[in-house]
Amino acid sequence: MPYKEKEVEKLYYSISEVSEMFGVNNSLIRFWEKEFDIIKPKKNKKGNRMFTPTDLENFRVIFHLVKERGFTLQGAQQKLKENKKDTFDNVEVVDRLNKVKHFLLSLKAGLPDSQS
């Protein structure tokens, strides 16, 4: 299931909001937080994790590497360590291409059948 973007950007997101965006369990979000040092949620007085838009961007890249490209956790960690900027740029390009694809498919669906 692809990542779902929130339309209105907030300062902080709860773990349940993040897990819903990515279509994964809360436990996977907590696990990735431990495995990837680029995820650094703030915690409120109750100890609840509060994720920033930067954390969401980092999750988006991890999600792409692990769930969409099939990297192992170690492979994703290595990829981020070796060339973080290129990895983030590549994910951005893939997202843009997917948006164009969905737009074109919706246009195609709206065209009348021209088969005679």
Biotite code that builds the C-alpha atoms (Angstrom):
import biotite.structure as struc

atoms = struc.array([
    struc.Atom([0.000, 0.000, 0.000], chain_id="A", res_id=1, res_name="MET", atom_name="CA", element="C"),
    struc.Atom([1.559, 3.339, -0.995], chain_id="A", res_id=2, res_name="PRO", atom_name="CA", element="C"),
    struc.Atom([2.182, 6.151, 1.399], chain_id="A", res_id=3, res_name="TYR", atom_name="CA", element="C"),
    struc.Atom([-0.817, 8.482, 1.868], chain_id="A", res_id=4, res_name="LYS", atom_name="CA", element="C"),
    struc.Atom([0.016, 12.163, 2.252], chain_id="A", res_id=5, res_name="GLU", atom_name="CA", element="C"),
    struc.Atom([-1.809, 14.355, 4.729], chain_id="A", res_id=6, res_name="LYS", atom_name="CA", element="C"),
    struc.Atom([-3.220, 17.489, 3.112], chain_id="A", res_id=7, res_name="GLU", atom_name="CA", element="C"),
    struc.Atom([-2.744, 19.824, 6.067], chain_id="A", res_id=8, res_name="VAL", atom_name="CA", element="C"),
    struc.Atom([0.690, 19.715, 7.609], chain_id="A", res_id=9, res_name="GLU", atom_name="CA", element="C"),
    struc.Atom([0.792, 19.714, 11.388], chain_id="A", res_id=10, res_name="LYS", atom_name="CA", element="C"),
    struc.Atom([3.758, 20.314, 13.676], chain_id="A", res_id=11, res_name="LEU", atom_name="CA", element="C"),
    struc.Atom([3.450, 16.885, 15.307], chain_id="A", res_id=12, res_name="TYR", atom_name="CA", element="C"),
    struc.Atom([1.794, 13.591, 14.439], chain_id="A", res_id=13, res_name="TYR", atom_name="CA", element="C"),
    struc.Atom([0.910, 10.758, 16.810], chain_id="A", res_id=14, res_name="SER", atom_name="CA", element="C"),
    struc.Atom([2.193, 7.242, 16.226], chain_id="A", res_id=15, res_name="ILE", atom_name="CA", element="C"),
    struc.Atom([-1.304, 6.128, 15.196], chain_id="A", res_id=16, res_name="SER", atom_name="CA", element="C"),
    struc.Atom([-1.501, 8.886, 12.566], chain_id="A", res_id=17, res_name="GLU", atom_name="CA", element="C"),
    struc.Atom([1.914, 7.883, 11.202], chain_id="A", res_id=18, res_name="VAL", atom_name="CA", element="C"),
    struc.Atom([1.055, 4.188, 11.116], chain_id="A", res_id=19, res_name="SER", atom_name="CA", element="C"),
    struc.Atom([-2.224, 4.987, 9.320], chain_id="A", res_id=20, res_name="GLU", atom_name="CA", element="C"),
    struc.Atom([-0.402, 7.126, 6.712], chain_id="A", res_id=21, res_name="MET", atom_name="CA", element="C"),
    struc.Atom([1.921, 4.259, 5.859], chain_id="A", res_id=22, res_name="PHE", atom_name="CA", element="C"),
    struc.Atom([-0.580, 1.432, 6.326], chain_id="A", res_id=23, res_name="GLY", atom_name="CA", element="C"),
    struc.Atom([1.587, -0.336, 8.920], chain_id="A", res_id=24, res_name="VAL", atom_name="CA", element="C"),
    struc.Atom([1.268, -1.285, 12.590], chain_id="A", res_id=25, res_name="ASN", atom_name="CA", element="C"),
    struc.Atom([2.364, 0.997, 15.428], chain_id="A", res_id=26, res_name="ASN", atom_name="CA", element="C"),
    struc.Atom([4.895, -1.658, 16.408], chain_id="A", res_id=27, res_name="SER", atom_name="CA", element="C"),
    struc.Atom([6.665, -1.324, 13.042], chain_id="A", res_id=28, res_name="LEU", atom_name="CA", element="C"),
    struc.Atom([6.918, 2.446, 13.532], chain_id="A", res_id=29, res_name="ILE", atom_name="CA", element="C"),
    struc.Atom([8.494, 1.881, 16.977], chain_id="A", res_id=30, res_name="ARG", atom_name="CA", element="C"),
    struc.Atom([10.827, -0.771, 15.527], chain_id="A", res_id=31, res_name="PHE", atom_name="CA", element="C"),
    struc.Atom([12.010, 1.490, 12.681], chain_id="A", res_id=32, res_name="TRP", atom_name="CA", element="C"),
    struc.Atom([12.550, 4.273, 15.221], chain_id="A", res_id=33, res_name="GLU", atom_name="CA", element="C"),
    struc.Atom([15.000, 2.000, 17.073], chain_id="A", res_id=34, res_name="LYS", atom_name="CA", element="C"),
    struc.Atom([16.700, 0.750, 13.896], chain_id="A", res_id=35, res_name="GLU", atom_name="CA", element="C"),
    struc.Atom([17.159, 4.072, 12.074], chain_id="A", res_id=36, res_name="PHE", atom_name="CA", element="C"),
    struc.Atom([18.880, 6.948, 13.853], chain_id="A", res_id=37, res_name="ASP", atom_name="CA", element="C"),
    struc.Atom([17.307, 9.508, 11.485], chain_id="A", res_id=38, res_name="ILE", atom_name="CA", element="C"),
    struc.Atom([13.952, 8.993, 13.254], chain_id="A", res_id=39, res_name="ILE", atom_name="CA", element="C"),
    struc.Atom([13.924, 11.129, 16.383], chain_id="A", res_id=40, res_name="LYS", atom_name="CA", element="C"),
    struc.Atom([10.400, 11.725, 17.691], chain_id="A", res_id=41, res_name="PRO", atom_name="CA", element="C"),
    struc.Atom([9.803, 14.061, 20.572], chain_id="A", res_id=42, res_name="LYS", atom_name="CA", element="C"),
    struc.Atom([7.990, 12.627, 23.570], chain_id="A", res_id=43, res_name="LYS", atom_name="CA", element="C"),
    struc.Atom([5.373, 14.465, 25.588], chain_id="A", res_id=44, res_name="ASN", atom_name="CA", element="C"),
    struc.Atom([5.036, 14.302, 29.379], chain_id="A", res_id=45, res_name="LYS", atom_name="CA", element="C"),
    struc.Atom([3.087, 11.054, 29.108], chain_id="A", res_id=46, res_name="LYS", atom_name="CA", element="C"),
    struc.Atom([5.849, 9.527, 26.978], chain_id="A", res_id=47, res_name="GLY", atom_name="CA", element="C"),
    struc.Atom([3.797, 9.492, 23.772], chain_id="A", res_id=48, res_name="ASN", atom_name="CA", element="C"),
    struc.Atom([5.837, 9.829, 20.604], chain_id="A", res_id=49, res_name="ARG", atom_name="CA", element="C"),
    struc.Atom([5.212, 12.975, 18.589], chain_id="A", res_id=50, res_name="MET", atom_name="CA", element="C"),
    struc.Atom([6.623, 12.794, 15.064], chain_id="A", res_id=51, res_name="PHE", atom_name="CA", element="C"),
    struc.Atom([7.611, 15.885, 13.091], chain_id="A", res_id=52, res_name="THR", atom_name="CA", element="C"),
    struc.Atom([7.179, 16.418, 9.329], chain_id="A", res_id=53, res_name="PRO", atom_name="CA", element="C"),
    struc.Atom([10.932, 15.676, 9.053], chain_id="A", res_id=54, res_name="THR", atom_name="CA", element="C"),
    struc.Atom([10.348, 12.314, 10.761], chain_id="A", res_id=55, res_name="ASP", atom_name="CA", element="C"),
    struc.Atom([7.543, 11.626, 8.254], chain_id="A", res_id=56, res_name="LEU", atom_name="CA", element="C"),
    struc.Atom([9.885, 12.389, 5.365], chain_id="A", res_id=57, res_name="GLU", atom_name="CA", element="C"),
    struc.Atom([12.453, 10.008, 6.851], chain_id="A", res_id=58, res_name="ASN", atom_name="CA", element="C"),
    struc.Atom([9.781, 7.323, 7.281], chain_id="A", res_id=59, res_name="PHE", atom_name="CA", element="C"),
    struc.Atom([8.737, 7.852, 3.667], chain_id="A", res_id=60, res_name="ARG", atom_name="CA", element="C"),
    struc.Atom([12.282, 7.102, 2.495], chain_id="A", res_id=61, res_name="VAL", atom_name="CA", element="C"),
    struc.Atom([12.615, 4.069, 4.789], chain_id="A", res_id=62, res_name="ILE", atom_name="CA", element="C"),
    struc.Atom([9.201, 2.809, 3.659], chain_id="A", res_id=63, res_name="PHE", atom_name="CA", element="C"),
    struc.Atom([10.245, 3.195, 0.010], chain_id="A", res_id=64, res_name="HIS", atom_name="CA", element="C"),
    struc.Atom([13.513, 1.337, 0.513], chain_id="A", res_id=65, res_name="LEU", atom_name="CA", element="C"),
    struc.Atom([12.159, -1.494, 2.669], chain_id="A", res_id=66, res_name="VAL", atom_name="CA", element="C"),
    struc.Atom([8.571, -2.022, 1.522], chain_id="A", res_id=67, res_name="LYS", atom_name="CA", element="C"),
    struc.Atom([8.635, -0.860, -2.106], chain_id="A", res_id=68, res_name="GLU", atom_name="CA", element="C"),
    struc.Atom([12.193, -1.678, -3.205], chain_id="A", res_id=69, res_name="ARG", atom_name="CA", element="C"),
    struc.Atom([12.649, -4.776, -1.007], chain_id="A", res_id=70, res_name="GLY", atom_name="CA", element="C"),
    struc.Atom([15.793, -3.689, 0.860], chain_id="A", res_id=71, res_name="PHE", atom_name="CA", element="C"),
    struc.Atom([16.676, -5.449, 4.095], chain_id="A", res_id=72, res_name="THR", atom_name="CA", element="C"),
    struc.Atom([16.904, -3.194, 7.142], chain_id="A", res_id=73, res_name="LEU", atom_name="CA", element="C"),
    struc.Atom([20.682, -3.460, 7.016], chain_id="A", res_id=74, res_name="GLN", atom_name="CA", element="C"),
    struc.Atom([20.647, -2.653, 3.289], chain_id="A", res_id=75, res_name="GLY", atom_name="CA", element="C"),
    struc.Atom([18.410, 0.392, 3.846], chain_id="A", res_id=76, res_name="ALA", atom_name="CA", element="C"),
    struc.Atom([20.652, 1.598, 6.696], chain_id="A", res_id=77, res_name="GLN", atom_name="CA", element="C"),
    struc.Atom([23.720, 1.217, 4.482], chain_id="A", res_id=78, res_name="GLN", atom_name="CA", element="C"),
    struc.Atom([22.039, 3.029, 1.565], chain_id="A", res_id=79, res_name="LYS", atom_name="CA", element="C"),
    struc.Atom([21.142, 5.951, 3.829], chain_id="A", res_id=80, res_name="LEU", atom_name="CA", element="C"),
    struc.Atom([24.644, 6.016, 5.300], chain_id="A", res_id=81, res_name="LYS", atom_name="CA", element="C"),
    struc.Atom([26.371, 5.955, 1.898], chain_id="A", res_id=82, res_name="GLU", atom_name="CA", element="C"),
    struc.Atom([24.389, 8.631, 0.108], chain_id="A", res_id=83, res_name="ASN", atom_name="CA", element="C"),
    struc.Atom([21.466, 10.068, 2.027], chain_id="A", res_id=84, res_name="LYS", atom_name="CA", element="C"),
    struc.Atom([20.814, 13.029, -0.305], chain_id="A", res_id=85, res_name="LYS", atom_name="CA", element="C"),
    struc.Atom([20.635, 10.936, -3.495], chain_id="A", res_id=86, res_name="ASP", atom_name="CA", element="C"),
    struc.Atom([18.369, 8.429, -1.761], chain_id="A", res_id=87, res_name="THR", atom_name="CA", element="C"),
    struc.Atom([15.966, 11.190, -0.680], chain_id="A", res_id=88, res_name="PHE", atom_name="CA", element="C"),
    struc.Atom([16.087, 12.767, -4.169], chain_id="A", res_id=89, res_name="ASP", atom_name="CA", element="C"),
    struc.Atom([15.314, 9.410, -5.818], chain_id="A", res_id=90, res_name="ASN", atom_name="CA", element="C"),
    struc.Atom([12.303, 8.870, -3.566], chain_id="A", res_id=91, res_name="VAL", atom_name="CA", element="C"),
    struc.Atom([11.037, 12.343, -4.461], chain_id="A", res_id=92, res_name="GLU", atom_name="CA", element="C"),
    struc.Atom([11.363, 11.576, -8.194], chain_id="A", res_id=93, res_name="VAL", atom_name="CA", element="C"),
    struc.Atom([9.494, 8.279, -7.773], chain_id="A", res_id=94, res_name="VAL", atom_name="CA", element="C"),
    struc.Atom([6.693, 10.070, -5.885], chain_id="A", res_id=95, res_name="ASP", atom_name="CA", element="C"),
    struc.Atom([6.361, 12.709, -8.599], chain_id="A", res_id=96, res_name="ARG", atom_name="CA", element="C"),
    struc.Atom([6.300, 10.096, -11.354], chain_id="A", res_id=97, res_name="LEU", atom_name="CA", element="C"),
    struc.Atom([3.599, 8.147, -9.493], chain_id="A", res_id=98, res_name="ASN", atom_name="CA", element="C"),
    struc.Atom([1.483, 11.322, -9.209], chain_id="A", res_id=99, res_name="LYS", atom_name="CA", element="C"),
    struc.Atom([1.855, 11.943, -12.960], chain_id="A", res_id=100, res_name="VAL", atom_name="CA", element="C"),
    struc.Atom([0.945, 8.309, -13.670], chain_id="A", res_id=101, res_name="LYS", atom_name="CA", element="C"),
    struc.Atom([-2.214, 8.512, -11.524], chain_id="A", res_id=102, res_name="HIS", atom_name="CA", element="C"),
    struc.Atom([-3.181, 11.799, -13.163], chain_id="A", res_id=103, res_name="PHE", atom_name="CA", element="C"),
    struc.Atom([-2.741, 10.344, -16.659], chain_id="A", res_id=104, res_name="LEU", atom_name="CA", element="C"),
    struc.Atom([-4.685, 7.205, -15.743], chain_id="A", res_id=105, res_name="LEU", atom_name="CA", element="C"),
    struc.Atom([-7.544, 9.340, -14.407], chain_id="A", res_id=106, res_name="SER", atom_name="CA", element="C"),
    struc.Atom([-7.543, 11.339, -17.661], chain_id="A", res_id=107, res_name="LEU", atom_name="CA", element="C"),
    struc.Atom([-7.601, 8.114, -19.679], chain_id="A", res_id=108, res_name="LYS", atom_name="CA", element="C"),
    struc.Atom([-10.514, 6.794, -17.606], chain_id="A", res_id=109, res_name="ALA", atom_name="CA", element="C"),
    struc.Atom([-12.468, 9.963, -18.400], chain_id="A", res_id=110, res_name="GLY", atom_name="CA", element="C"),
    struc.Atom([-12.062, 9.616, -22.180], chain_id="A", res_id=111, res_name="LEU", atom_name="CA", element="C"),
    struc.Atom([-14.868, 8.041, -24.194], chain_id="A", res_id=112, res_name="PRO", atom_name="CA", element="C"),
    struc.Atom([-14.159, 4.665, -25.744], chain_id="A", res_id=113, res_name="ASP", atom_name="CA", element="C"),
    struc.Atom([-13.058, 5.187, -29.335], chain_id="A", res_id=114, res_name="SER", atom_name="CA", element="C"),
    struc.Atom([-13.367, 1.560, -30.389], chain_id="A", res_id=115, res_name="GLN", atom_name="CA", element="C"),
    struc.Atom([-15.754, 1.077, -33.306], chain_id="A", res_id=116, res_name="SER", atom_name="CA", element="C"),
])
